[in-house]
């Protein structure tokens, strides 16, 4: 399969994060003028294997979208090794893939001695749209949490959506309705899915058959558009580099205090000290 070629170049990728600020003396103004740059989906202009169309950073790893529409997650696990999970849309017929929400930041890639892999002016995007994954069904990928939004057009059949997960030896639905992709040294968690139609929530849950998941839906109007929205994770706290939590506590007002190490673009408010 095409995704196998991707892992040959994982070790040679390097990324950067930026924080822009203006030189003001007032510390509060300095905080407000700092603009952390969220790492977008980057276009592969030749810096990676040709089977990759776009790629981005995720907490403790990378995500790649192949030219066949496969999504590859390369994640650093608790043992400081890397686990690779892949998602394949079974029996899909992806028409084309488009990028939207262009990043204001332009990226450059100069790594290794192979100048053919050096690229400058690499554009980034906040959204990737996979059109016609199934008849009448599109998929939108959102950066950061790698949110997959399935848009089911009026009259289309959502039971067509069947996703194979490789790299996991088991898929499991826990008591919270979350989907767990379990590997020997790592577990990838998809939050409980939500679905809505015209602002009204529609009942939805995962259905698992071996290493394939799909969605079981409640009643909805099949003559109107339906949105199904699962996340790869619910909440992340951190900057764009590696973060380390050394201690954590919760006070009587349910405020969470985290002590550790992070990067300079850790998200903060104006009253931080």
Residue frames relative to the residue before (quaternion, step in Angstrom):
aa qw qx qy qz dx dy dz
X 1.0000 0.0000 0.0000 0.0000 0.00 0.00 0.00
X 0.6368 -0.5815 0.3541 0.3619 3.53 -1.16 0.61
X 0.6333 0.5739 -0.3587 0.3756 3.60 0.99 -0.76
X 0.5352 0.6406 -0.4117 0.3656 3.63 1.15 -0.44
X 0.6386 0.5544 -0.3323 0.4175 3.60 1.03 -0.73
X 0.5611 0.6479 -0.3820 0.3457 3.55 1.14 -0.57
X 0.7054 0.5114 -0.2900 0.3959 3.57 0.86 -0.91
X 0.5130 0.6485 -0.4193 0.3747 3.60 1.22 -0.16
X 0.7810 0.3252 -0.1831 0.5008 3.57 1.07 -0.59
X 0.3540 0.7623 -0.4892 0.2330 3.62 1.21 0.17
X 0.6843 0.5162 -0.2932 0.4234 3.58 0.98 -0.82
X 0.7170 0.4593 -0.2667 0.4515 3.62 1.12 -0.40
X 0.5283 0.6255 -0.4244 0.3868 3.60 1.24 0.17
X 0.0064 -0.7760 0.6307 0.0007 3.56 -1.01 0.82
X 0.1037 -0.8055 0.5825 0.0336 3.56 -0.97 0.84
X 0.2493 -0.7604 0.5870 0.1225 3.52 -1.28 0.46
X 0.1628 -0.7415 0.6348 0.1443 3.56 -1.26 0.44
X 0.2251 -0.7925 0.5613 0.0787 3.52 -1.14 0.70
X 0.0681 -0.7452 0.6565 0.0949 3.54 -1.28 0.47
X 0.1658 -0.7923 0.5825 0.0744 3.56 -0.71 1.09
X 0.0998 0.7848 -0.6090 0.0566 3.59 -0.99 0.78
X 0.3882 -0.7015 0.5472 0.2405 3.54 -1.26 0.47
X 0.5059 -0.6916 0.4219 0.2962 3.62 -0.95 0.78
X 0.1815 0.7672 -0.5893 0.1766 3.57 -0.08 1.34
X 0.5145 -0.6716 0.4458 0.2924 3.55 -1.13 0.61
X 0.6509 0.5118 -0.3298 0.4534 3.60 1.04 -0.66
X 0.4491 -0.7316 0.4418 0.2606 3.58 -0.63 1.14
X 0.6349 0.5296 -0.3448 0.4446 3.59 1.02 -0.72
X 0.6387 0.5090 -0.3226 0.4784 3.58 1.05 -0.77
X 0.6116 0.5569 -0.3488 0.4407 3.58 1.08 -0.74
X 0.6557 0.5103 -0.3145 0.4591 3.57 0.95 -0.88
X 0.6997 0.4784 -0.2843 0.4480 3.56 0.89 -0.92
X 0.6930 0.4742 -0.2874 0.4607 3.60 1.08 -0.59
X 0.5392 0.6003 -0.4144 0.4209 3.60 1.26 -0.13
X 0.1041 -0.8101 0.5767 0.0174 3.56 -0.81 1.01
X 0.2013 -0.7855 0.5715 0.1258 3.61 -0.24 1.19
X 0.3134 -0.7621 0.5422 0.1646 3.57 -0.87 0.97
X 0.3135 -0.7492 0.5566 0.1748 3.56 -0.64 1.14
X 0.4457 -0.7067 0.4761 0.2741 3.57 -0.83 0.98
X 0.2328 -0.8135 0.5207 0.1138 3.61 -0.50 1.17
X 0.6136 -0.4341 0.4519 0.4805 3.52 -1.35 -0.33
X 0.1905 -0.7903 0.5738 0.0998 3.60 -0.74 1.03
X 0.4555 -0.6645 0.5258 0.2728 3.53 -1.09 0.79
X 0.3392 -0.7118 0.5742 0.2202 3.57 -0.99 0.81
X 0.0994 -0.8174 0.5674 0.0062 3.56 -0.42 1.29
X 0.7487 -0.3162 0.2059 0.5450 3.57 1.29 0.15
X 0.5223 0.6478 -0.4112 0.3722 3.59 1.28 -0.07
X 0.7446 0.2632 -0.1742 0.5882 3.59 1.27 -0.34
X 0.7304 -0.3903 0.3101 0.4670 3.54 -1.32 -0.03
X 0.5877 -0.6373 0.3814 0.3208 3.56 -1.03 0.83
X 0.5863 0.5836 -0.3797 0.4141 3.62 1.19 -0.31
X 0.6331 0.5117 -0.3260 0.4806 3.60 1.27 -0.26
X 0.2459 -0.7603 0.5831 0.1465 3.57 -0.94 0.91
X 0.7931 -0.0375 0.0774 0.6030 3.57 0.86 -1.03
X 0.0257 -0.7884 0.6142 0.0229 3.55 -1.24 0.40
X 0.0345 -0.7940 0.6070 0.0067 3.56 -1.23 0.47
X 0.5196 -0.5986 0.5008 0.3478 3.53 -1.35 0.17
X 0.0562 -0.7337 0.6723 0.0808 3.53 -1.29 0.50
X 0.6825 -0.4503 0.3271 0.4737 3.63 -1.14 0.22
X 0.8598 -0.0084 -0.0593 0.5072 3.57 -0.74 1.19
X 0.8255 0.1708 -0.1313 0.5216 3.58 0.95 0.66
X 0.4651 -0.6471 0.5341 0.2824 3.52 -1.37 -0.37
X 0.1747 -0.7452 0.6310 0.1268 3.53 -1.33 0.41
X 0.1086 -0.7931 0.5989 0.0226 3.57 -0.96 0.94
X 0.1669 -0.7361 0.6432 0.1287 3.56 -1.15 0.69
X 0.2868 -0.7889 0.5228 0.1489 3.57 -0.61 1.14
X 0.6518 -0.5227 0.3774 0.3994 3.54 -1.29 0.23
X 0.6596 0.4785 -0.3131 0.4878 3.59 1.26 -0.19
X 0.5924 -0.6042 0.3528 0.3994 3.57 1.29 0.07
X 0.4672 0.6581 -0.4659 0.3626 3.60 1.24 0.19
X 0.2589 -0.7381 0.6036 0.1546 3.57 -1.15 0.71
X 0.0962 -0.8084 0.5808 0.0028 3.58 -0.67 1.15
X 0.1383 -0.7792 0.6094 0.0485 3.57 -0.79 1.09
X 0.0797 -0.7814 0.6188 0.0113 3.57 -0.74 1.09
X 0.0189 0.8671 -0.4832 0.1198 3.54 -0.01 1.39
X 0.3746 -0.7074 0.5551 0.2262 3.57 -0.97 0.92
X 0.2425 -0.8112 0.5188 0.1184 3.57 -0.56 1.16
X 0.7483 -0.4225 0.2759 0.4306 3.57 -1.33 0.03
X 0.6774 0.4699 -0.2947 0.4833 3.59 1.18 -0.39
X 0.4900 -0.6859 0.3978 0.3622 3.58 1.35 0.30
X 0.5152 0.5499 -0.4592 0.4705 3.53 1.14 0.72
X 0.4445 -0.6939 0.4966 0.2726 3.56 -1.26 0.16
X 0.1667 -0.7600 0.6234 0.0775 3.53 -1.07 0.89
X 0.1939 -0.7802 0.5861 0.1005 3.57 -0.96 0.87
X 0.0568 -0.7576 0.6501 0.0113 3.55 -0.88 1.06
X 0.0987 -0.7837 0.6097 0.0658 3.58 -1.10 0.66
X 0.1813 -0.7515 0.6234 0.1173 3.55 -1.16 0.69
X 0.0675 -0.7840 0.6171 0.0015 3.56 -0.91 1.02
X 0.3231 -0.7152 0.5842 0.2068 3.57 -0.92 0.91
X 0.3260 -0.7890 0.4914 0.1723 3.57 -0.27 1.29
X 0.8576 0.0526 -0.0839 0.5047 3.55 -1.02 0.98
X 0.3460 0.7524 -0.4936 0.2655 3.58 1.10 0.66
X 0.1761 -0.7517 0.6265 0.1066 3.54 -1.30 0.42
X 0.0600 -0.8432 0.5339 0.0184 3.56 0.57 1.17
X 0.3675 -0.7508 0.5089 0.2055 3.55 -0.72 1.09
X 0.7457 -0.2605 0.1927 0.5822 3.57 0.67 -1.09
X 0.3282 -0.7231 0.5778 0.1885 3.55 -1.30 0.37
X 0.0363 -0.8047 0.5925 -0.0096 3.58 -0.76 1.05
X 0.3057 -0.7425 0.5731 0.1637 3.56 -1.23 0.60
X 0.0479 -0.7949 0.6048 0.0061 3.57 -1.04 0.83
X 0.7570 0.3648 -0.2887 0.4587 3.56 -1.36 0.04
X 0.0496 -0.8544 0.5171 -0.0093 3.55 0.65 1.19
X 0.4390 -0.6999 0.5067 0.2463 3.57 -0.94 0.96
X 0.4892 -0.6534 0.4939 0.2997 3.57 -1.14 0.66
X 0.6641 0.4948 -0.2872 0.4813 3.57 1.27 -0.40
X 0.2149 -0.7429 0.6211 0.1273 3.55 -1.07 0.83
X 0.2388 -0.8003 0.5421 0.0929 3.57 -0.90 0.96
X 0.1878 -0.7575 0.6149 0.1134 3.55 -1.27 0.55
X 0.1577 -0.7797 0.6025 0.0642 3.56 -1.14 0.66
X 0.1436 0.7569 -0.6210 0.1447 3.58 -0.45 1.26
X 0.2611 0.7712 -0.5232 0.2516 3.56 -0.06 1.30
X 0.8209 0.2095 -0.1676 0.5041 3.55 -0.93 0.93
X 0.6080 -0.5906 0.4061 0.3415 3.56 -1.31 0.04
X 0.5706 0.5869 -0.3832 0.4279 3.55 1.26 -0.24
X 0.2789 -0.8090 0.4972 0.1437 3.56 -0.14 1.33
X 0.5645 0.6014 -0.3966 0.4030 3.60 1.15 -0.39
X 0.6592 0.4879 -0.2942 0.4907 3.56 1.29 -0.39
X 0.5420 0.6096 -0.4088 0.4093 3.59 1.24 -0.20
X 0.0519 0.7992 -0.5948 0.0690 3.55 -0.86 0.97
X 0.1161 -0.7738 0.6187 0.0698 3.57 -1.11 0.69
X 0.7853 0.3186 -0.2371 0.4749 3.53 -1.26 0.40
X 0.2654 0.7808 -0.5217 0.2186 3.58 1.02 0.78
X 0.3020 -0.7730 0.5243 0.1908 3.63 -0.61 1.03
X 0.2100 -0.7635 0.5976 0.1258 3.54 -1.26 0.52
X 0.1563 -0.7961 0.5828 0.0457 3.55 -1.18 0.62
X 0.4370 -0.7088 0.4979 0.2424 3.56 -1.17 0.62
X 0.7896 0.2095 -0.0927 0.5693 3.58 1.22 -0.50
X 0.0922 -0.7452 0.6554 0.0818 3.54 -1.18 0.68
X 0.1581 -0.7993 0.5764 0.0627 3.56 -0.85 0.98
X 0.1635 -0.7620 0.6236 0.0612 3.54 -0.79 1.12
X 0.1763 -0.8301 0.5254 0.0616 3.55 -0.28 1.30
X 0.8567 0.1385 -0.1027 0.4861 3.55 -1.09 0.80
X 0.1354 0.7999 -0.5680 0.1388 3.59 0.97 0.80
X 0.7328 -0.0113 -0.0036 0.6804 3.52 1.19 -0.78
X 0.6608 -0.4962 0.3458 0.4444 3.63 -1.11 0.39
X 0.8438 0.1004 -0.1127 0.5150 3.55 -0.64 1.19
X 0.6992 0.4277 -0.2632 0.5088 3.60 1.24 0.12
X 0.0923 -0.7771 0.6222 0.0188 3.56 -0.83 1.10
X 0.2162 -0.7513 0.6076 0.1404 3.56 -1.28 0.45
X 0.1338 -0.7762 0.6130 0.0615 3.56 -0.95 0.95
X 0.1937 -0.7687 0.6015 0.0993 3.58 -0.88 0.98
X 0.1513 -0.7855 0.5968 0.0625 3.57 -0.85 1.02
X 0.5175 -0.6737 0.4399 0.2911 3.55 -0.97 0.93
X 0.7063 0.4435 -0.3788 0.4013 3.57 -1.45 0.24
X 0.8285 0.0792 -0.0422 0.5527 3.60 0.23 -1.21
X 0.3600 -0.7430 0.4812 0.2946 3.59 1.30 0.04
X 0.1043 0.8090 -0.5589 0.1491 3.49 0.72 1.17
X 0.1854 -0.7591 0.6158 0.1003 3.57 -0.96 0.93
X 0.0677 -0.7947 0.6032 0.0091 3.56 -0.63 1.13
X 0.1855 -0.7769 0.5967 0.0774 3.56 -0.63 1.18
X 0.1146 -0.7775 0.6164 0.0486 3.56 -0.79 1.06
X 0.1362 -0.8006 0.5831 0.0233 3.55 -0.52 1.27
X 0.3325 -0.7694 0.5147 0.1803 3.57 -0.48 1.20
X 0.6576 -0.4951 0.3705 0.4303 3.62 -1.18 0.41
X 0.8141 0.2430 -0.2058 0.4857 3.55 -0.88 1.00
X 0.5727 0.5858 -0.3913 0.4192 3.62 1.21 -0.26
X 0.4169 -0.7264 0.5061 0.2059 3.55 -1.19 0.62
X 0.2970 -0.7934 0.5027 0.1724 3.65 -0.36 1.16
X 0.5403 0.6135 -0.4157 0.3986 3.60 1.20 -0.23
X 0.5037 0.6361 -0.4236 0.4029 3.61 1.29 -0.13
X 0.6081 0.5830 -0.3532 0.4068 3.59 1.14 -0.63
X 0.1961 0.7397 -0.6187 0.1778 3.54 -0.57 1.23
X 0.0964 -0.8265 0.5543 -0.0210 3.54 -0.62 1.22
X 0.2405 -0.7629 0.5889 0.1158 3.55 -0.78 1.11
X 0.1477 -0.7733 0.6127 0.0692 3.57 -0.91 0.97
X 0.0707 -0.7824 0.6181 0.0278 3.59 -0.69 1.09
X 0.6389 0.4875 -0.3987 0.4417 3.55 -1.22 0.54
X 0.6893 0.3778 -0.2578 0.5618 3.57 1.30 -0.26
X 0.3510 -0.7357 0.5293 0.2354 3.56 -1.02 0.71
X 0.7997 0.0982 -0.0639 0.5888 3.58 1.29 -0.13
X 0.1862 -0.7172 0.6548 0.1488 3.55 -1.23 0.64
X 0.0108 -0.8116 0.5815 -0.0551 3.55 -0.90 0.97
X 0.2483 -0.7360 0.6102 0.1556 3.58 -1.06 0.80
X 0.2622 -0.7952 0.5260 0.1489 3.59 -0.58 1.12
X 0.7457 -0.4268 0.2822 0.4267 3.57 -1.34 0.00
X 0.6635 0.4911 -0.3014 0.4772 3.59 1.23 -0.36
X 0.5517 -0.6272 0.3879 0.3896 3.58 1.27 0.02
X 0.4794 0.6580 -0.4412 0.3775 3.57 1.27 0.24
X 0.3617 -0.7117 0.5607 0.2198 3.55 -1.21 0.58
X 0.1347 -0.7966 0.5878 0.0414 3.57 -0.75 1.09
X 0.1658 -0.7375 0.6483 0.0916 3.56 -0.90 1.03
X 0.1126 -0.8537 0.5085 0.0012 3.55 -0.17 1.32
X 0.0516 -0.7647 0.6422 -0.0118 3.55 -0.86 1.12
X 0.7110 -0.4704 0.2897 0.4351 3.63 -1.18 0.33
X 0.8204 0.2086 -0.0994 0.5230 3.62 0.94 -0.81
X 0.7819 0.2440 -0.1196 0.5611 3.58 1.20 0.05
X 0.1229 -0.7596 0.6325 0.0886 3.54 -1.31 0.42
X 0.1868 -0.7626 0.6115 0.0977 3.55 -0.83 1.01
X 0.1915 -0.8110 0.5495 0.0604 3.57 -0.79 1.07
X 0.1389 -0.7397 0.6535 0.0798 3.54 -0.96 0.98
X 0.4431 -0.7056 0.4778 0.2785 3.59 -0.72 0.99
X 0.6640 -0.4704 0.3923 0.4287 3.51 -1.32 0.32
X 0.4214 -0.7304 0.4650 0.2696 3.63 -0.72 0.94
X 0.1845 -0.7311 0.6397 0.1495 3.52 -1.32 0.38
X 0.0720 -0.7762 0.6251 0.0409 3.56 -1.21 0.55
X 0.0347 0.8042 -0.5927 0.0286 3.54 -1.05 0.70
X 0.1211 -0.7648 0.6316 0.0386 3.48 -1.36 0.45
X 0.8339 -0.0771 -0.0021 0.5464 3.57 -0.60 1.19
X 0.7317 -0.4331 0.2341 0.4715 3.58 0.97 0.88
X 0.6388 0.5004 -0.3286 0.4833 3.59 1.25 -0.06
X 0.4185 -0.7170 0.4988 0.2489 3.56 -0.85 0.98
X 0.2060 -0.7623 0.6070 0.0893 3.53 -1.06 0.90
X 0.5027 -0.6575 0.4682 0.3094 3.58 -0.92 0.86
X 0.1304 0.7808 -0.5990 0.1202 3.57 -0.89 0.97
X 0.0590 0.7758 -0.6273 0.0322 3.55 -1.16 0.63
X 0.5848 -0.5716 0.4383 0.3731 3.56 -1.27 0.33
X 0.1177 -0.7228 0.6727 0.1057 3.48 -1.36 0.50
X 0.1261 -0.8200 0.5576 0.0254 3.60 -0.79 1.01
X 0.0143 0.7461 -0.6653 0.0225 3.53 -1.10 0.92
X 0.8027 -0.1116 0.0329 0.5850 3.58 -0.17 1.26
X 0.7608 -0.3021 0.2498 0.5172 3.58 -0.67 -1.12
X 0.5597 0.5621 -0.3942 0.4642 3.56 1.21 0.60
X 0.0739 -0.7869 0.6091 0.0663 3.56 -0.97 0.85
X 0.0607 -0.7540 0.6536 0.0244 3.51 -1.30 0.57
X 0.4773 -0.6677 0.4912 0.2918 3.58 -1.27 -0.15
X 0.2077 -0.7355 0.6326 0.1252 3.55 -1.07 0.85
X 0.1322 -0.8331 0.5369 0.0152 3.58 -0.54 1.20
X 0.4328 -0.6554 0.5523 0.2796 3.52 -1.26 0.57
X 0.7618 -0.3500 0.2618 0.4782 3.56 -1.25 -0.35
X 0.1450 0.7587 -0.6275 0.0977 3.57 -1.07 0.79
X 0.5660 -0.5978 0.4506 0.3452 3.56 -1.29 0.34
X 0.2945 -0.7994 0.5018 0.1496 3.58 -0.32 1.24
X 0.6129 0.5429 -0.3523 0.4534 3.60 1.26 -0.15
X 0.7136 0.3878 -0.2474 0.5284 3.60 1.31 0.02
X 0.6406 -0.5416 0.3891 0.3807 3.57 -1.26 0.47
X 0.1434 -0.7775 0.6104 0.0490 3.55 -1.09 0.85
X 0.1782 -0.7745 0.6009 0.0857 3.58 -1.03 0.85
X 0.0596 -0.7644 0.6417 0.0191 3.58 -0.95 0.97
X 0.0386 -0.8507 0.5181 -0.0804 3.55 -0.63 1.18
X 0.0691 0.7774 -0.6224 0.0586 3.62 -0.25 1.21
X 0.2853 -0.7435 0.5797 0.1723 3.60 -1.17 0.62
X 0.5037 -0.6170 0.4943 0.3482 3.55 -1.23 0.39
X 0.7793 -0.0542 0.0235 0.6239 3.59 1.22 -0.45
X 0.5263 -0.6843 0.4138 0.2891 3.55 -1.09 0.65
X 0.8195 -0.0516 0.0894 0.5637 3.60 0.74 -1.00
X 0.0596 -0.7676 0.6373 0.0341 3.55 -1.05 0.87
X 0.1232 -0.7604 0.6330 0.0773 3.56 -1.10 0.73
X 0.5289 0.6373 -0.4395 0.3478 3.58 -0.67 1.02
X 0.5282 -0.5942 0.4992 0.3445 3.50 -1.39 0.01
X 0.7124 -0.4598 0.3201 0.4227 3.55 -1.26 -0.32
X 0.6623 0.4463 -0.3086 0.5167 3.62 1.26 -0.22
X 0.7175 -0.4009 0.3048 0.4813 3.60 -1.25 -0.26
X 0.1693 -0.7755 0.6033 0.0770 3.59 -1.03 0.86
X 0.1285 -0.7859 0.6023 0.0554 3.57 -1.10 0.75
X 0.1996 -0.7638 0.6048 0.1048 3.58 -0.77 1.05
X 0.1912 -0.8048 0.5561 0.0806 3.59 -0.65 1.15
X 0.7922 -0.0817 0.0660 0.6012 3.58 1.12 -0.61
X 0.0602 -0.7929 0.6061 0.0187 3.58 -1.19 0.53
X 0.0084 0.7953 -0.6053 0.0312 3.58 -1.06 0.77
X 0.2307 -0.7433 0.6123 0.1392 3.56 -1.28 0.48
X 0.2896 -0.7761 0.5320 0.1756 3.61 -0.74 1.01
X 0.7491 -0.4231 0.2743 0.4297 3.58 -1.34 0.03
X 0.6824 0.4538 -0.2815 0.4992 3.59 1.25 -0.34
X 0.5080 -0.6847 0.3803 0.3584 3.57 1.35 0.34
X 0.3903 0.6745 -0.5154 0.3565 3.56 1.12 0.71
X 0.3148 -0.7658 0.5388 0.1555 3.55 -0.94 0.94
X 0.1216 -0.7762 0.6168 0.0465 3.57 -0.92 0.97
X 0.0775 -0.8005 0.5943 -0.0073 3.56 -0.71 1.15
X 0.1094 -0.7811 0.6135 0.0394 3.57 -0.92 0.99
X 0.3728 0.7317 -0.5077 0.2605 3.58 -0.80 0.94
X 0.5534 -0.5741 0.4807 0.3649 3.52 -1.27 -0.53
X 0.0485 0.7988 -0.5970 0.0568 3.58 -1.06 0.74
X 0.6000 -0.5634 0.4323 0.3684 3.57 -1.32 -0.14
X 0.6929 -0.5144 0.3184 0.3924 3.58 -1.27 0.33
X 0.7155 0.4259 -0.2781 0.4789 3.64 1.12 -0.37
X 0.2119 0.7680 -0.5603 0.2265 3.57 1.10 0.71
X 0.4673 -0.7064 0.4439 0.2926 3.64 -0.78 0.95
X 0.0346 0.8041 -0.5892 0.0719 3.58 -0.76 1.07
X 0.4326 -0.6524 0.5479 0.2950 3.53 -1.36 0.18
X 0.6995 -0.5132 0.3106 0.3885 3.57 -1.28 0.28
X 0.7106 0.4464 -0.2647 0.4751 3.61 1.18 -0.44
X 0.3216 0.7631 -0.5048 0.2438 3.59 1.19 0.42
X 0.0667 -0.7918 0.6058 0.0404 3.59 -1.15 0.61
